[in-house]
Amino acid sequence: MKGNAQIYIELEGIKPKIWRRFVVPSSITLDRLSDVIQIVMGWSGEHMHLFSIKGRQYMDLPEDEPEAHEEGLFRLGSLVSPKDGAFTYTYDLGDNWTHLVKVEKMGLEEDEEWGNLFCVDGKGTCPPDDLGGVPGFLEFRQAMTDRKGSQYEAFRDWYGEEFDPDAFDQLEANITLLFFIRWSRERLLPWEED
C-alpha cells in the first residue's frame, strides 16, 4: 500500500459530466477519502454518505445501518486496486448523489509542488446541496442558465449568486485540501500506517 493512488470520480445521472481526477495516499482511510471527495467535488459536507465497495457498505456511524462497516477503520489500498473496476460513493442519503469512483493508478510518487494529496483536473460545477437530487439540479441548472422568469429569481435568491455550470477552480480545491491536511479532525486511524 505504498505510494499514492490516482482516482477518477464522476457524478452519475448528469450530462455534461461533472468529474474530478485527484491523488491521495494509497493508505488513506475511507473517512478521510470522503472528506477529500467532498472538497474536490464541492459538496458542503453537511450530509451523511456511504461507500459501496465490492458488495460491502462503509460509512461513518454505521450503527444507523446494521449492514455497514465503520469507514474510519479501512484504508483505500487494502480494499481496491486499479484492476478492480469502479465502486460508488453516495453523498446525502436523502438526495442520493451517487458518484462512480475508479482507482486509475497506484504506486505514484509524491508531486513536487502538492505532495501526496491534490486535485489533478476536473470539469463542471457540483450541484448545490439540498436541491432534491438529479431532477432538482437539472431544473435549477436550466433556470439559472436561462436567467429569466420567476423560477430563476427564486433559485437565484435561494442560491445567493449566479451559477456557472461549467466552472471548476482546481487551485481553490488544492488550497482547500492543504487546509484539510493541516486542520483535519482526529480520526480512528493515523494518516500513515506504522
Buried (B, 14 or more C-beta within 10 A) or exposed (E): BEBBBBBBBBBBBBEEEBBBBBBBBBBBBBBBBBBBBBBBBBBEEEBBBBBBBEEEBBBBEBEEBEEBBBBBBBBBBEBBBEEEEBBBBBBBBEBBBBBBBBBEBBEBEBEEEBBBBBBBEBBBBBBBBBBBBBEBBBBBBEBBEEEEEEBBEEBBEEEEEEBEBEEBEBEEBBEBBEEBEEEEEEEEBEBEEE
